[in-house]
Amino acid sequence: MKLKQILAPAGACLLMAGLASALPASAADWAVWKGQDEAAPRAIYTTGAETAGAVLTCDGKGLMSAMLALAPASMPDLLERNAPYARGTDANVTIGDHEPVAARFQYVPARKLLTTNSHAVAGRVFNAAVTGEPLTVETRREGTAHPELPAPNDSFRAFAKTCMALREASES
């Protein structure tokens, strides 16, 4: 074989490896929670394990709740951890450069996770994903969550449609 035939593939591999290291570490996206109907999900989560993520759920009346990681982790792996204890905590929720809003969360120490059943607060998380603005949840003692919310995709839109349909059905 000629030297060029040997070195060309090796050079291409090195070039691709160099380009891959210049790309973002995580290509997070929204995914439907395992076992959910892909066309009408009631639970979605962010897929990037290299960033702090989120889970959005909606109940039978279409009201949303949210879970936010304080540290980078795979959301499914994080939720598999045994976590027998949670405590209430006050926090300020900020989207972009808007005024912070006071909110109440549950903090799960074993998971380093903030949860809220407040539809209004979960709606802020949802809206941050829609607008692409950064979301910050600053607690008094537990730390600050900076979940990286991916742009809406088909899973996110199916979730939104499902929650809206459930909310409309419960209002009628």
C-alpha positions in Angstrom: 0.0 0.0 0.0 1.1 3.5 -0.6 1.8 5.8 2.4 -1.0 8.2 1.4 -3.6 5.3 1.5 -2.5 4.4 5.0 -2.2 7.9 6.4 -5.4 9.4 4.8 -7.9 7.4 6.9 -5.8 8.0 10.0 -5.7 11.7 9.4 -9.5 11.8 8.8 -10.1 10.0 12.1 -7.8 12.5 13.9 -9.6 15.4 12.3 -13.0 14.0 13.3 -11.9 13.5 16.8 -10.6 17.0 17.0 -13.9 18.4 15.7 -15.9 16.2 18.1 -14.0 17.7 21.0 -14.9 21.2 19.8 -18.6 20.4 19.9 -20.7 20.8 23.0 -20.3 17.9 25.5 -23.9 17.1 25.5 -26.5 17.1 22.8 -29.4 17.1 25.3 -32.9 16.7 24.0 -36.4 16.1 25.4 -37.4 12.4 25.6 -40.6 10.6 26.5 -40.4 8.8 29.8 -40.1 5.0 29.4 -43.4 3.3 29.3 -45.3 6.5 28.2 -47.3 6.8 25.0 -45.0 8.5 22.5 -48.0 10.3 20.9 -49.5 11.4 24.2 -46.9 11.5 26.9 -47.6 12.7 30.4 -43.9 12.7 31.4 -40.8 14.0 29.6 -37.2 14.5 30.6 -33.9 16.1 29.4 -31.5 13.5 28.1 -28.1 15.1 28.7 -26.2 13.5 31.6 -23.4 16.0 31.4 -25.7 18.9 32.4 -28.3 19.5 35.1 -31.6 18.4 33.7 -35.3 18.4 34.3 -38.4 16.3 34.3 -41.9 17.6 33.4 -45.1 15.7 34.2 -48.8 16.4 34.0 -51.5 14.8 36.0 -55.0 13.7 34.8 -56.3 17.2 35.0 -53.4 18.6 32.8 -51.6 20.3 35.7 -47.8 20.2 35.5 -45.2 19.4 38.0 -41.4 19.6 37.6 -38.2 18.1 38.9 -34.8 19.9 38.6 -31.4 18.5 39.2 -28.9 20.6 41.1 -25.9 18.8 39.4 -25.3 17.1 36.1 -26.8 13.6 36.0 -28.9 11.3 33.9 -32.5 12.0 35.1 -33.6 8.3 34.8 -30.5 7.2 36.8 -31.1 9.9 39.3 -34.7 9.0 39.9 -33.7 5.3 40.5 -31.7 6.2 43.6 -33.3 5.3 46.9 -34.4 8.5 48.5 -36.6 8.1 51.6 -36.3 11.7 52.8 -37.3 15.1 51.4 -37.7 18.4 53.0 -39.3 21.7 52.1 -37.3 24.6 50.9 -37.9 28.1 49.7 -36.4 29.3 46.4 -36.4 32.1 43.9 -37.1 31.1 40.3 -35.6 33.3 37.6 -36.1 33.1 33.9 -33.6 35.1 31.9 -33.3 38.6 33.2 -36.9 38.7 34.5 -37.7 39.4 38.2 -37.3 36.4 40.4 -40.5 34.7 41.7 -40.6 33.1 45.2 -41.6 29.4 45.2 -41.7 26.4 47.5 -39.9 23.2 46.5 -39.2 19.8 48.1 -35.5 19.0 48.2 -34.4 15.3 48.0 -30.9 15.2 49.4 -30.1 11.6 48.2 -30.9 12.7 44.6 -29.8 16.4 44.8 -33.1 17.1 43.2 -35.7 19.9 43.6 -39.4 19.0 43.0 -42.5 21.1 42.8 -46.1 20.2 42.4 -47.0 23.8 41.7 -48.4 24.1 38.2 -47.4 27.8 38.1 -43.8 27.0 38.9 -43.7 24.0 36.5 -45.2 26.4 33.9 -42.2 28.7 34.3 -39.9 25.7 33.6 -41.9 24.8 30.6 -41.9 28.4 29.3 -38.1 28.7 29.8 -37.7 25.7 27.5 -40.1 27.3 24.9 -38.4 30.8 25.0 -34.8 29.4 25.3 -34.1 31.7 28.2 -31.9 30.4 31.0 -33.6 29.1 34.1 -32.2 29.5 37.6 -33.7 28.2 40.9 -31.8 29.5 43.9 -32.5 27.9 47.2 -31.6 29.2 50.7 -29.4 26.2 51.8 -29.4 23.5 49.2 -27.7 25.3 46.3 -28.7 26.7 42.9 -30.1 24.7 40.0 -29.2 25.8 36.5 -30.9 23.1 34.4 -30.0 23.3 30.7 -33.3 23.0 28.9 -33.2 21.9 25.3 -35.3 23.5 22.6 -38.8 22.0 22.2 -38.8 18.9 19.9 -41.6 16.5 18.9 -41.6 14.8 22.3 -42.0 18.2 24.0 -44.8 19.3 21.7 -46.6 16.0 22.2 -46.4 16.5 26.0 -47.7 20.1 25.7 -50.6 18.9 23.5 -51.5 16.1 25.9 -51.4 18.4 29.0 -53.5 21.0 27.2 -56.1 18.4 26.1 -56.3 17.0 29.7 -56.7 20.6 31.1 -59.4 21.4 28.6 -61.3 18.1 29.4 -61.2 18.7 33.1 -62.5 22.3 32.7 -65.6 21.2 30.8 
